[in-house]
Amino acid sequence: MTEREDNPRFQALYGAQAAAGDPGFSAPAAPRPGSGAVDLLAGLVARFALAAQFWTWWRANALPLGDPADWRAWIAPDPGLVDAARLWTQNQIDPALAAAALLAAAGLLTISLTAGLLARLAGLTVVAGAVWHMIFILPDAWPSTLAWGALGVYLALRGAGPASLDWMIARLARLG
């Protein structure tokens, strides 16, 4: 027996099978990182805070909805966003295309964060957007942008948590 197996605490935790050196014995698996209640709550809060931010930005910069069933109003940029995109890209890219791409990205991030699908990639996108915003768009708003970037870093490093499609897909992949 090893020194560890002679330890009474080890025997109390793992029983006589482990102490006897039973080859069929395996210690209980450690809980998976990110599976706790704190990760559940933090993942939900981070995802929904960012999703709400992107949703409000998306709807504020798209054309007003006359008919919610009209799909063009969901993806057509407001003329003010096109003008802003012209300034941000310094006419290096077509401003209408840049504005439409920003709206599409905001919409996809909203859906991704709400469902918890590809949350790590969404977190990296949030961080990149926050850095871009702090440097080029509105440097004076760095405290709030830093907060959104921190939420993106959390999602990129820890994932969306147990209440997400990412978690469910990973669990199903291990079953097969």
Secondary structure, DSSP 4 states (H G I P E B T S, - for coil): --HHHHSHHHHHHHHHHHHTT-TT--PPPPPPTT-SHHHHHHHHHHHHHHHHHHHHHHHHHBPP-SSTT-THHHHSBPHHHHHHHHHHHTTSS-HHHHHHHHHHHHHHHHHHHHHTSSHHHHHHHHHHHHHHIIIII-GGGHHHHHHHHHHHHHHHHH-S-SSSHHHHHHHHHHH-
